[in-house]
Amino acid sequence: QVQLVESGGGLVQPGGSLRLSCAASGTIFNSNTIDWYRQAPGKEREFVARISSGGGTFVTASVKGRFTLSRDNAKNTVYLQMNSLKPEDTAVYYCNARTLSGTALWPWGQGTQVTVSS
């Protein structure tokens, strides 16, 4: 069983920063593209950002220029650096791998709560 653990969330003021971590147990995901998703209250889970096995990244337009991704394969960990946070970034953030058909590859972790509020 693969276990995904997201961490690093918290309460932050608008304009602040957080660094989220996605760590996996039960698998080595060096060869996997890893996606970040978020789910705001009353909303569906939405795609936010992606990092490939080679380190290439893609982020959705709403976070472009504010969020960046990196990975440390030795630690089996992917990071999401979140800067210039806005209240609309408030959500539970999740990570997972994605199949070619667009489905989640592994069971979802617990997510990490990000709250941006003054």
C-alpha positions as CSV (number, residue, x, y, z in Angstrom):
1,Q,0.0,0.0,0.0
2,V,1.4,3.4,-1.0
3,Q,0.9,6.1,1.6
4,L,1.1,9.8,0.6
5,V,1.7,12.3,3.3
6,E,1.3,16.0,2.7
7,S,2.6,18.5,5.2
8,G,3.6,22.2,5.6
9,G,0.2,23.8,5.6
10,G,-1.0,26.4,8.1
11,L,-2.6,29.8,8.6
12,V,-0.8,32.6,6.8
13,Q,-1.6,36.3,6.1
14,P,-2.3,37.4,2.5
15,G,1.0,37.9,0.7
16,G,2.7,35.3,2.9
17,S,4.5,32.1,1.9
18,L,4.3,28.4,2.7
19,R,6.3,25.4,1.5
20,L,4.3,22.2,1.2
21,S,5.9,18.7,1.1
22,C,4.6,15.5,-0.4
23,A,6.3,12.4,0.8
24,A,5.6,8.8,-0.2
25,S,6.0,5.6,1.7
26,G,5.7,2.2,0.0
27,T,7.0,3.3,-3.4
28,I,9.8,5.2,-5.0
29,F,8.2,7.8,-7.2
30,N,11.4,9.1,-8.9
31,S,10.0,8.0,-12.3
32,N,6.5,9.4,-11.7
33,T,5.0,12.8,-12.6
34,I,3.5,14.2,-9.4
35,D,0.5,16.5,-9.3
36,W,-0.7,18.9,-6.7
37,Y,-4.4,19.4,-6.2
38,R,-6.5,21.5,-3.9
39,Q,-10.1,21.4,-2.6
40,A,-11.7,24.5,-1.2
41,P,-14.8,24.3,1.0
42,G,-17.8,23.4,-1.1
43,K,-15.8,22.9,-4.2
44,E,-14.5,20.0,-6.2
45,R,-10.8,19.0,-6.1
46,E,-8.9,20.9,-8.8
47,F,-5.5,20.5,-10.4
48,V,-2.9,23.1,-9.3
49,A,0.6,22.1,-10.4
50,R,2.7,19.3,-11.8
51,I,6.3,18.2,-11.8
52,S,7.8,15.6,-14.1
53,S,10.3,12.9,-13.3
54,G,12.9,15.1,-14.9
55,G,12.0,18.2,-13.0
56,G,9.9,20.0,-15.6
57,T,7.0,21.9,-14.1
58,F,3.6,23.2,-15.0
59,V,1.2,25.3,-13.0
60,T,-2.3,26.4,-13.6
61,A,-2.8,30.0,-14.6
62,S,-4.3,31.1,-11.3
63,V,-1.0,30.4,-9.5
64,K,1.5,31.1,-12.2
65,G,4.3,33.3,-11.0
66,R,3.5,32.5,-7.4
67,F,3.9,28.8,-6.9
68,T,7.0,26.8,-7.9
69,L,7.8,23.1,-7.6
70,S,10.8,21.0,-6.9
71,R,11.7,17.5,-6.0
72,D,14.4,15.7,-4.0
73,N,14.5,12.1,-5.3
74,A,17.0,11.1,-2.6
75,K,14.3,12.0,0.0
76,N,11.4,10.7,-2.2
77,T,9.8,14.1,-1.7
78,V,8.1,16.7,-3.8
79,Y,7.8,20.4,-2.7
80,L,5.4,23.1,-3.6
81,Q,6.7,26.6,-2.7
82,M,3.7,29.0,-2.4
83,N,4.4,32.7,-2.4
84,S,2.2,35.8,-2.5
85,L,-0.6,33.8,-1.1
86,K,-4.2,35.0,-1.6
87,P,-7.4,34.2,0.3
88,E,-8.6,32.2,-2.7
89,D,-5.7,29.8,-2.3
90,T,-7.4,28.6,0.9
91,A,-8.0,24.9,0.5
92,V,-6.8,21.4,1.5
93,Y,-3.8,20.5,-0.7
94,Y,-3.2,17.0,-1.9
95,C,-0.5,15.3,-4.0
96,N,-0.7,12.2,-6.2
97,A,0.5,10.7,-9.4
98,R,-1.7,10.7,-12.5
99,T,-2.3,8.0,-15.1
100,L,-2.5,8.8,-18.8
101,S,-6.3,8.6,-18.5
102,G,-6.3,11.3,-15.8
103,T,-7.1,9.2,-12.8
104,A,-5.2,9.2,-9.5
105,L,-2.6,6.5,-9.4
106,W,-2.4,6.0,-5.6
107,P,-4.8,6.4,-2.6
108,W,-5.2,9.9,-1.5
109,G,-3.4,11.1,1.5
110,Q,-4.9,13.3,4.3
111,G,-3.9,16.5,2.6
112,T,-2.6,19.6,4.3
113,Q,-4.8,22.6,5.2
114,V,-3.7,26.0,3.8
115,T,-5.7,29.0,5.2
116,V,-4.9,32.5,3.9
117,S,-6.7,35.1,5.9
118,S,-6.1,38.5,7.6
